[in-house]
C-alpha cells in the first residue's frame, strides 16, 4: 500500500473511475469504468486493460455498470472494482475503509445494492459515502481563501451522464436548490457519432474512438453565427477543418489527430469572425470545388463545424430536441432557489468541475451567457479547476485524511446489525 492511510477513495464516475488512497494528491488509477470485448473474441477487457497501447478499440462491445448516472449492473461494477483494487491499488478490502463518491439523489434500492457490493461481496471494514459537489467545494476551499471565508459555492458538475448545478453551504449540498440537465459527455459523444455517420463514415459502434476525437478536437464557440460562416469556406481557408485517423489494426492501434497544428488554427482567430470572412462568391466557388474532390480514405474522417456544434448542446439543448434550459439558465435557477442572502455570494463563487468543462473556451462562453441573466449589482466569478476530472477525488482524499473521518463511517458490523436503510441515515445528502 502506497497511500498515507488505509482509506481507499473511489470516485465511481459513469465514464472514468478514479481510485487511490486518502491523503494522496492524485489517484493511482484513472481508468474507464466499463468492460469491453473486441470483435471475434470471447475475452472481456476490464478497466485499465482498455488503455494498453497494443489494444485496438475498434468495434468493441461495451458493458457499463452505470446508466444515466446510476449504478444498474453490480456484476460489471464488481469486476471493475476488483480489477482496480487487486491489480492497480494492490489492497485488501477487508483491512481497508472505503470513501465512495455517490451520485446525488441515489434511490434507496440502488443504495442498498451498493452497500451489498461493498460489505458482502468485497468485504470492506467500513464505508463513508459523499456526493461530488461537497467534495469539490472542500477541495477548492482548501486552495481559495475567498471560498474558505464565504463557506459556500455553486458547483457546476458537467459529468458523463448529466449536468448538476448544486449550491453548497459549509460542505453540505443544498438538495432543495439543485438543478439538473439530462445532458452530459455521453450524449455529446452520441451526437458526434450521428453527425460523422451521416456525413462521412459509419461510426455508430465506435464509442471509444469518437469519445477520443471529441476530447481532442471539440471546442466551445464564442460566436456561433460567425464560426458557421467560416466553416463554409474551402479546406485551405477553413480554420476548423481537421482530420482524425482511425486505427487500421496493423500500423495504428489507436486513433489520432492527423495534424495538431491544423486542429489548433481556430485558436488564432480574432474574436470578431467578420475580419476573416471571405467574399461570398469565392466561398460558393470553393464549396463547389470541394464537392468534386475524391472521397477520403476509409480510415479517416474530417470535422469542420461539428467541432463546436457538439459542445453547443450544453448551452442550447433545444437544438438537440431536448425541451430543457441551457447551462446558464440552469445555474441561475439553482441560485434563485437558494436563500436570498446566499445568492450574491453564489454568483461570485461558481466552480466548474467534470470532464465536459475541459472544452477550450468553455469558461469564457459560460460567463458571456451568464452575465445578461444576473442582476447588474452582482458580480460573476467562475473558477475553473486545474483538473476538473480529479476535483471530487481530491476532495475525498482530503476528507479521508481528517482525524474525524472514522466517526463518519458505518462499519460492517453496524451494517449487519441494523441494515442498509438505518445505516444510511448517517449520510445527510
N, C-alpha and C positions, 0 to 999 in steps of 0.2 A: 504494500500500500504506500502510495507516494504522497497522499494528502496530509494536511496538518491535523486532521481529525478523523474519527471513524464514521463520519456522516457522508453518505452518498447524496449528492444533489442532482436531481433528474428533472430537466425541463422537457416534458414529453410533448413536443410540438407535432402538428399534423404533417409537416414536411420534413423537418430536421429534429433529431433528438440530440440534446446536449447533456453530457454526463461528466461528472468529476467529483471532487471532494470539497467539503466545506472548508473555507479558509484560503483556497487557491484563487488566484486571479483569473485564470482561464480554465475551461473544461478540458479534460483529457480527450474526450471523444465528441465530435460533431459529425453525426452520420445520418443518412436517410432513414426515416422511421418507416421502413417498409421491407417487404421481401419481393424478389423478382426472379423470374425464370426465363432464361434465354430460349428462343425458338428451337424446337427439336431436342431440348434437354429435359431431363426429369429432375435435375438438381435445382433447388431454390437457393439463391444467394441472399444473404441477410446483412442488412446494415452496412458496415464498412467494407464488406466484400464487393459491393457495387462500386466502390471508389477505387478499386485496384486498377493500376494503369493498363493491365493486359485484358481487362473485361470490356467487351463490346456490348453497349447497352441498346443496340438497335433492335427494335421489335420485341422488347421484353414484356412479359405479362407481369403486372404489378398487383400485389396484395397489400393494402394499407390497413393498419388496425384502427385508424381514426377516420371518420367520415363526418363532414360538416362540423368539425371541431370537437367531436365527442368520441370516446372510446367505444367501439361497437364490436370489435373482434379481439377478445382477450387471448385467443390461441396465438394469433400472429404477434400480438404485443408481448406475450411471454417469450416467444422465440427471439424477438429483437432484444428484449431486456436481458435475457440470459446470455446472448452473444456479447452484449456490451459489458455486462457485469463480470462474466467469467474470463473473457478473452482480452478486452481492452482495459478495463479497470483492475482486473485480477483481484477481485474482492469476494469475500464470503458473506452473503447477505445475513446469515444467522448471527454474525458478530457485528452487524452494522445497523445504524439508523438510516432512514430514508426521508429526505425532504423532496416532496413531489410537487411540481408546479402543475396545477389542475385548471382546466378551463372554467370560466365563470358560468354560473347558473347550471352546474352539472346536475342532472336529475338524480334523485336518491338511488334509483335502481343501478345506475352506472357507478355511483359512489360505492355501492355495496360490491359490485363486480370488481372494482379497483382494489378495494380492501381485501377481498378474497385472493386476488392475484398477489398482492404484496405480502400478506401474512401466511396464507395457507399454502400457496404454491412456491413462492420464493423464500419465505421464512424470515423476513426482516424482523429485527427485535423491536423496533418502534417506527412510527410514521408521523410525519408532520406534513400537512397539506397547506399550500399557499396559492394565491392567484397571482398572475403575472403583473397587473398594474401596481399592486402594493410593493412587490419586489423591485420593479423598475424604479418606483419613487424612492425606495430605501437606498438603492444604489446611487441614484443621481443626487439625492440629498447628502450623501456622504462626500460628494465631489463639488457640489454647488452650494456655497454659503447662503445664497438667496433662498434656495428651496429648503435648506435646513431651518432657516428662521421662519419662513412662511408656513412650513409644515403641511402644505397642501399643493397639489398639482393636478393637471389633467393629462392622463396618459393615453395617447392615441396609439393603439396596437394594431398595425396593419399586418396581419398574420397570413397563414396559409389558407385557412378556411373562411375567415370573416374578419371584419374590422370593428374594434370597440373603441369608443371614447368614454373613458372612465375617470370621474373625479376621485381623487384620493385625499383623505384627511388623516393626518397622524398615523400613516401606514395602514389605514383601513379604507377599503374601496366602498364608496357610497353607492350601493347597488341600486337604490331607487332612482339615481340620476344617470345610470349607464345607458348609453345608446349604441345600437349595433347596426352595421351594414352587412348584409349577407353577400359579401364580395371580398375575396382575398386573392392571394397569389395563385391558387389552383384555378380559379375562374379566369384569371388573366391568361394563364398558360393555355387553357382550353380554347379561349377566344383566339389566341395567336395560332393554335393548331388549325382552327377552322379557316382563318384568313389565308394561311400558307397553303392549306389543302385546296382551297378554292382557286387560288391564283397561280400556283406552280406545281408543287408535288403533294401527293397524299401522305401526310404525316400524322394522321389521326391516332396511330398506335405508337408514336414516338414521344411519349410524355417526357421522359428524362432528357432527350435531346432538345426538345422545344423549350423546356424549362431552362436549360443551359443557354440557349440562344436568347431567350427573354432577359435573363440576368446580365448577359454581356452586351446586348445591343439596344435594349429599350431605354427610353428616357422620357421625362416629362416636358411637354412643350409649354413655353411661356407665352406663345402667340399662335394658337391653333390655326386660325384662318390664314395667317401669313405663311406658316410652315406647310400647310396644304398646297398653297400656290407654288412654293419652292419644290415640293415633292413631285410636281408635274413636269419639271424640267428634264432634259435629256440626261443620260447617265453621267456625262462629263461635268455638267453644271449642277447636278442634283447633290446637295450636301448630305442627304440622308441615305443614299443608295449604298448598300454594302452586301457582301455575300457571306453565307455561312456554309461551311463544308461539312457534309455528313460523313461518318466513318464508312470505309469500304470493307472492313473486317480483315484486311491484309496489311496495307500500308498504314492506315489510321484506325486506331481503336476508339478514339474519342472524336466528337465533333469540335470544330474550332472556327473562329472568325478568320476569313481569308486575308484581310488587310486591316490591321488595327488602326493605322493612320487614317485610312479611308473611313472607318467606322466612327472616328472622333472628329470628322470635319465639321459637324454641326456645332461643336464647342466654340469655334472661331466666328460663328455668325454674329452680326450685330443684333441688339435687342429688337430693333425695328427691321423686320424682314423686307420692307419696301426697297431698301437700298440695294438688295441683291436680286430683286425681281427682274426678269428678262422681258423683252418685248413679246407680246402675246403671239405674234406671227412666228417668231423664232421658236417659241415653246411648242406651238402646234406642229411646226415642221419637224422638230426633234422627236416629238412623240410619234409622228408618222414613220420616221426613220427607225425608231426603236422597235416598232411593230414588225419591221422587215428583218430584224436581226434573228439569227437562228436561236433555237431554244437552248437553255442552259444544259450542262451535262447533268446526268441523272443523280449525281451525288452532291449537288449544291442547290441552294435557293437564295433568292435576292429579297431583301427587305427594303422598303422605302418609307411610305407613310405609316406602315404598321408599327414602326418603331416608337412612335409617340401616340398613335391611336389606341394601343392596348392599355398603357397606364392611364390614359384619359378616362377610362371607365371608372376609376376611383373617384373622379371629380364629377362625372356626369353619367351615373349608372343608367339613366333613362335611354341613353344611346344604345345600350345593350338589351333594351326591352325590359329592364327592371324598374318597377314603379317605386323607387326609393330616392331619398335625398342624397346629394353628394357628400363628400367628406367634410367640406367646410360647414355645410348646414348641420351635419351630424354633430360636429364639435359644438356649434352654437346651441343646439338643442340640449346637449348634455350639460353645458354650463348653465343654461337658463333653468334647468330642472333642479339646480343646486340652490343652497341658501343665498339670498341676495348679497349678504356680507362677503361670501366667498367668491362671487363672480368676477370682480376686478382682478383678484389675485390669480384666479384660474386662467384668465386670458393672458396673464403675464408669465405663466409657467406651464406651457404646453410642451410635453415631452413626446417625441416621436420614437417609436420602437417597432420591431418587426421587420422581416426581410423586404417587404414591399416598399418601405421608406428608403431603400437604398438606390432607387432610381435617381439618376442625376437630375438636379433642378427641382426635386420634389419639395424641399422646404420653401424655396422661393415662390413656387406656384401656389402652395398652400397659403402662404402669407398674403399673396396677391388676391386670392379668392376670399380669404377670411376678413381682410380689412374693411371692405364695404358693409359687412354684416355686423360689425362690432361698433358699439357707441363710440363717438368721437373722443370722449374724455377717458376712454380705456386704452391702455397700451396693449399691444400684441407682441408677445415674445415666444418664439418657438425654439426649443432646444433639441437639436438632432444628436442622438447618441453616437459616440465614437464607433461602436459596433452594435447596431440595433438588434442583431441576431442573438447576441450574448447578454443583452441587458437584463432579462429576467433571471438568467442563470447566475450572473454575478451578484444580483441582489440576494438570491437564495444562498449563495456562498457566504455572503456577509451575515445573513441571519443564522445560518448553521454554525457559525463560529462564535456566536454570542453565548455568554455564560448561561442565560436563561433558556437556551434552546431546548434542553432536555425536558423542562417543565411544560413546554408547549406540545410535546409529542403524546400520542397514545401508544401504549405498549401492546405487545402481542397478548399478554395475559389479560389486560383490560378488554381487548377486542374479543377474546374467547369468553370472558365472563359476561360482558354487557352487550356485545353485538355491535354491528357497524353503525346502526342508527343512533344509538345513545352516545357512542364514542365521537361521532361526527359533530355533536353539539359543541365540542371544544373549539371548532374552527368556525369563525363568525362570518365567512363570506358565502 
